[in-house]
């Protein structure tokens, strides 16, 4: 779903209710005691951000709302903007505090963006199948239940489709290039079509982020039961976080966000993401999250005292 590139401010006073899911766009109230404003840029990324009828929902919106509720020293605005434009505006500098809650840190981005510690944890791209077909895929699994793409994609008895022009990451893209011209692998122009093809038994599996697959299932094929299989070689979790333009004010905002993160080591906001997963994938995510949190705490205990 495309998002309009228009600017919609919201009120500065946002309630501290942690479970708030919808983020309405409302006119900002200017008071005599004006505070510094943080502008939250919202990229078109479902189901992290879903814009409909002037209301922003999705796990990214809910996570963003949660952190806004913890940052009472600031006024807050939101702006729907394509990711490329957001990064260009962050690169240009300026005095504004411009932030985004779903960024993946890279060396290049760190040159002009200050990043908080990890905020978002999410499951990596997986092989999504009909739940009833689980037995068909057992021959391709290792002992840990991860699927091997080399043998799966080479099997011409199992059809799949990939979206034209989409990068699935270095690992998956390697196998796509290798098997792209195979007759049992077709292409489509829209990610949503993959779930419909799966429901119609036109394909046997597809690549999706688990939250993405569940979003399309709920929207388009609500009676279909699906299952995500982790891919061998993928990390158990992907990490993303809040980034603000690397200015003195933006860096200060990140320091305050890091304090919020430190005060909440159990990462309660990640339940917003978990709500957008199927029951099986939710269990998978929570187990991986527990390992991630406990591993981090173990490392902290081993760190030397200063």
C-alpha positions in Angstrom: 0.0 0.0 0.0 1.6 3.3 -1.0 1.6 6.2 1.5 1.0 9.8 0.5 4.0 12.1 0.9 2.1 14.6 2.9 3.0 16.2 6.3 0.5 15.6 9.1 1.4 17.0 12.6 0.0 15.4 15.7 -0.6 16.8 19.2 2.3 17.1 21.5 0.6 15.6 24.4 0.4 11.9 23.8 -0.9 9.6 26.5 1.5 7.3 28.3 -0.7 4.3 27.6 1.7 1.6 26.6 -0.9 -0.5 24.7 -1.8 2.3 22.3 -1.9 0.9 18.7 -3.4 3.6 16.5 -1.6 6.9 16.1 -4.1 9.5 14.8 -2.8 12.5 12.8 -4.1 15.6 14.7 -3.3 19.3 14.6 -0.4 20.2 16.9 -1.3 22.6 19.8 1.2 25.4 20.3 1.5 26.5 23.9 3.2 29.4 25.6 5.9 27.0 27.0 7.1 25.7 23.6 9.2 22.5 23.7 11.7 21.1 21.3 9.9 19.1 18.6 10.9 15.6 17.3 9.7 14.9 13.8 9.1 11.1 13.3 9.4 10.2 9.7 7.2 7.2 8.7 8.2 5.2 5.6 5.8 3.1 3.6 6.5 -0.3 5.2 3.6 -2.7 6.0 2.7 -4.0 8.4 5.1 -1.8 10.5 3.1 1.2 9.3 -0.4 1.1 7.8 -2.0 4.4 6.9 -5.8 4.4 6.4 -8.4 7.1 7.0 -6.0 9.4 8.7 -4.9 6.8 11.2 -1.5 5.1 11.4 -1.5 1.6 12.8 0.9 -1.4 12.7 3.7 -2.6 15.0 6.1 0.2 14.0 3.5 2.8 14.8 2.7 1.2 18.1 6.4 0.9 19.0 6.9 4.6 18.0 3.9 5.6 20.1 5.3 3.7 23.1 8.6 5.6 22.9 6.9 8.9 22.3 5.0 8.3 25.6 8.4 8.0 27.4 9.8 11.3 25.9 7.7 13.9 27.6 10.4 16.6 27.3 9.6 16.9 23.6 6.7 17.8 21.3 6.2 15.2 18.6 5.1 15.3 15.0 4.8 12.6 12.4 5.5 12.8 8.7 4.8 10.2 6.0 7.8 10.1 3.7 9.5 7.6 1.4 12.6 6.1 2.8 14.9 7.6 0.2 13.7 11.1 0.9 14.0 10.5 4.6 17.6 9.5 4.3 18.4 12.4 2.0 16.8 14.9 4.5 18.7 13.3 7.4 21.9 13.6 5.4 21.4 17.3 4.7 21.6 18.2 8.4 19.8 21.2 9.8 18.6 22.0 13.3 15.5 19.9 13.3 15.3 16.6 15.3 14.2 14.2 12.6 14.0 10.5 13.6 12.7 7.2 12.3 11.8 4.1 14.5 12.5 1.3 12.0 16.0 1.9 10.6 18.7 -0.7 10.2 22.2 0.7 11.0 24.8 0.5 8.4 28.3 2.0 8.3 27.3 4.5 5.6 24.2 5.6 7.5 26.2 6.0 10.7 28.0 8.9 9.0 24.9 11.1 9.3 22.5 9.2 11.6 22.8 8.6 15.4 21.4 5.2 16.3 19.9 4.0 19.5 20.6 0.6 20.9 18.5 -2.2 19.5 14.7 -1.5 19.6 13.1 -3.7 17.1 13.6 -7.4 16.9 11.9 -9.3 14.0 12.1 -12.6 12.3 14.1 -12.8 9.1 12.7 -13.7 5.7 11.5 -17.3 5.7 10.0 -19.9 3.5 6.2 -19.7 3.9 4.0 -22.7 3.2 0.5 -24.0 3.7 0.4 -25.5 7.1 -1.2 -28.7 5.7 1.9 -29.3 3.5 4.4 -29.3 6.3 5.4 -33.0 5.7 6.4 -32.2 2.1 9.2 -30.0 3.3 10.7 -32.3 6.0 13.3 -33.7 3.5 14.8 -30.2 3.1 15.2 -29.5 6.9 18.3 -29.9 9.0 18.2 -31.2 12.6 17.3 -27.7 13.9 14.4 -27.4 11.6 16.0 -24.9 9.2 15.3 -25.3 5.5 18.2 -25.6 2.9 17.6 -23.4 -0.1 20.0 -25.3 -2.4 18.0 -28.5 -2.3 14.6 -26.8 -2.0 15.0 -24.5 -5.0 16.5 -27.3 -7.1 13.4 -29.5 -6.6 11.2 -29.0 -9.7 8.3 -30.8 -8.0 7.7 -27.8 -5.7 6.6 -24.5 -7.4 7.3 -21.1 -6.2 7.2 -17.4 -7.3 9.4 -14.4 -6.5 8.6 -10.7 -6.7 10.2 -8.9 -9.6 12.9 -6.4 -8.5 12.9 -7.3 -4.8 16.1 -8.0 -2.9 15.7 -10.7 -0.3 19.1 -10.3 1.2 22.5 -11.6 0.2 21.9 -15.2 1.1 18.5 -15.7 -0.7 19.5 -13.5 -3.7 22.4 -15.8 -4.3 20.0 -18.8 -4.8 17.5 -16.7 -6.8 20.3 -15.8 -9.3 21.2 -19.5 -9.5 17.7 -20.8 -10.1 16.0 -17.8 -11.6 15.4 -19.4 -15.0 14.1 -22.7 -13.7 10.6 -23.6 -15.0 9.1 -24.2 -11.6 10.1 -20.6 -10.5 7.9 -17.8 -11.8 7.8 -14.0 -11.0 5.0 -11.7 -9.9 4.8 -7.9 -9.6 3.1 -7.7 -6.2 4.0 -9.5 -2.9 0.4 -9.8 -2.0 -0.1 -12.1 -5.0 2.1 -14.8 -3.5 -0.4 -15.5 -0.7 -3.2 -15.7 -3.2 -1.2 -18.1 -5.4 -0.4 -20.2 -2.3 -4.1 -20.4 -1.4 -5.0 -21.4 -5.0 -2.3 -24.2 -4.9 -0.6 -22.5 -7.8 2.7 -22.5 -5.8 3.9 -24.5 -2.9 6.0 -22.0 -1.1 7.1 -18.3 -1.1 9.6 -16.0 0.5 8.1 -13.6 3.1 9.0 -11.9 6.3 6.6 -13.8 8.7 4.9 -10.6 9.8 4.4 -9.6 6.2 2.9 -13.0 5.3 0.5 -12.8 8.2 -0.5 -9.3 7.2 -1.4 -10.5 3.7 -3.1 -13.6 5.1 -5.3 -11.6 7.4 -6.1 -9.1 4.6 -6.5 -11.4 1.6 -6.9 -15.0 2.6 -8.2 -15.1 6.2 -9.2 -18.8 6.0 -5.8 -19.9 4.9 -3.4 -21.5 7.4 0.2 -20.8 6.8 3.5 -21.7 8.4 7.0 -20.0 8.3 10.1 -22.2 8.1 13.4 -20.6 9.1 16.2 -20.6 6.4 19.5 -22.2 7.1 22.2 -19.6 7.2 19.9 -16.8 8.3 20.2 -15.2 11.7 17.5 -16.1 14.2 16.5 -12.4 14.6 17.0 -9.2 12.7 17.7 -6.0 14.6 16.5 -2.5 13.8 16.3 0.7 15.9 15.5 4.3 16.2 17.8 6.7 14.3 17.9 10.5 14.5 19.8 12.9 12.2 23.3 13.2 13.5 23.0 16.8 15.0 23.7 17.8 18.6 20.0 17.8 19.3 19.4 14.5 17.5 22.3 12.8 19.4 20.9 14.1 22.7 17.5 12.6 21.8 19.1 9.3 21.1 20.9 9.4 24.5 17.5 9.8 26.2 16.0 7.0 24.1 18.9 4.8 25.1 18.1 5.5 28.8 14.5 4.4 28.1 15.8 1.2 26.6 18.2 0.6 29.5 15.3 1.0 32.0 13.2 -1.7 30.1 15.6 -4.7 29.5 12.6 -7.0 28.9 11.8 -4.9 25.8 8.0 -4.8 26.4 7.3 -2.9 23.1 8.3 -6.0 21.1 4.9 -7.5 21.9 3.5 -5.1 19.4 5.5 -6.9 16.7 4.5 -10.3 18.2 0.8 -9.5 17.8 1.4 -9.3 14.0 2.6 -12.9 13.8 0.8 -16.2 13.4 0.5 -18.2 16.7 3.4 -20.6 15.6 5.6 -17.7 14.5 4.8 -15.8 17.7 6.1 -18.7 19.7 9.2 -18.8 17.5 9.8 -15.1 18.0 9.3 -15.1 21.8 11.8 -18.0 22.2 14.3 -16.2 20.0 13.7 -12.9 21.9 14.2 -14.6 25.3 17.6 -16.0 24.1 18.5 -12.5 22.8 17.7 -10.8 26.0 19.3 -13.3 28.3 22.4 -13.4 26.1 22.7 -9.7 26.4 22.2 -9.8 30.1 24.9 -12.5 30.4 27.3 -10.3 28.5 26.6 -7.4 30.8 27.4 -9.5 33.8 30.8 -10.5 32.3 31.7 -6.9 31.4 34.5 -5.5 33.6 33.5 -2.7 36.0 34.7 0.8 35.3 
